[in-house]
């Protein structure tokens, strides 16, 4: 059997979600096919966590562990780490140097898609509809007047890096902008301010198996908050309808756009792509690409796998088999 490192933790505020994701994956890995080892990448060090909770230090020279007299190397890495270094390409670059395959996008795609502004710029260049936006830097003067000269309220203000809606605000009045900018800059040195698009929010998982790009059933997100923020995403303050109650036309449009985006960005493994569907103009607008989508009990991708009449056990095996090709 192949030895699989299930990597979790991380160095950001998203680590708490990483542990939930890893728990779901660990509970659904096929033990008849894979020997799995939980690896916690933590600010205090990198550790293999035994079933008894013991911590064994990971040798970063070759990403291996020694358990008793046994020296264990990994055939592949299943990445369940949100934020840095698992979602921004840093871990992928390290694994590439060691020639160890992994179940996510490569270093270049991960780094690009972790930057929301660069993601929408590349998508727009490829003909994908995206909201009008501004890219702001912390060490520059960012006046309300300059922003409103280029963008029309309401706008979303969000950290440019990261994917869990931490530090995000919806701004409808000019006097709310300074505090929203301050909130976002607490999370990141760069932020994105983008125009609000009225429409339905859809999200869809896309992965590759046997070389073929496959879409999962689409989900509609109906937030109980003003928008799909951290609370809505992770604390149950949203209603997620899977599969989405949408027309065949809308479903096909979003599915085809998502698969095109997957191809344009040279994605690998499972990614989740978020959209706003503008019903007036009948156009899906891409919001962002999540290259390590959540897999916790509350997460969308497990819902979509179930809606496809699949099991997570089969799904994680497909991801591992694909990366080992």
C-alpha positions, 0 to 999 in steps of 0.5 A: 500500500502507498504511504500518504501524508495528510497535511493539515494546520498552517500558519494563518487564521485558517488553521482552525478550518484545516484541522476540521478538513483533515478530520473529515478526510482522515475519517474517509480515507480507504484504509484498504488502499492507503496508509495515511499519516496525519502531518501537522504543519504548525508554527512550532514545527512539523509533526506526525501526530500518532493516534495516541496524540504523540508528536514525532518531528518530520525530517524536512530534508526529505519530508519523512518520519521515523516511527520506532525503528521504521523510516517512513517516506511518503508516496504522495501528499493529500493537502488539507491545509488552508491558507499559508503554506498549503494554499499559496504554493509554498508547500507545493514548491517544497514538494516539487523539489523533493519530487513528491506528488500531491493532490492540489494545484501546482506551485504557480497556480496556487500562488496565482489563485491565492492572490484574488486580484491576479486571479481576476486579472488572468480570468478577465484576460481569458474572457471570463466575466469578473467584477470591476475592482481596485487593488490597494496596498497598505503602505500607500495612500488609499483615499475614499475619493480615489476609490469612489472615482473608479468604483460604484457603491456598494462594494466588497472590501476584502484581503487580497490573499486567503480564502475564508472571508476573514476581514471581509466587508460589504460597504454601501455608504462612503462613510463605512469605507475607512473602517472596512479598509482598516479591517481588511488591512489587519489581515493582509498588506494588499486588499481588493475592493470590488463592485457588488454584482446583484445576483444569485451565488453559486459555487461548484467543485471541479476536479480531474480524474483519469485526465478528464475534467469533471464538475460536481453538482452545483450549490446555491448559497443563500446567506442569512448574513448580508453576504457569504462571510466567515460566519455564513461559511463556517458557523451555519449562517447560510443555507446551501442548496445542493444541487442548486435549484437552477434552470438547465441553462444556468447550470450549464453556463456555470458548469462550462465556465467553471471547467474553462477556468479549471483549464485556463489556470491549469488546475489540479485536484479538487478546486471550488469556484465561486460565482455570482449569476447576474440574472438580468444579463444572464451571465455568470461572474467569477468571484474566486478560485479555492484551490484547497476547498474546505472538507469539514462536515459543514463544507460544500464539496462533501455535499456536492460529492454526496449529491453526485451519488458518490462517497468521500472514500471513493472521491479521495481515492480518485484524487490520490490516484490522479496525482500518482499517475 
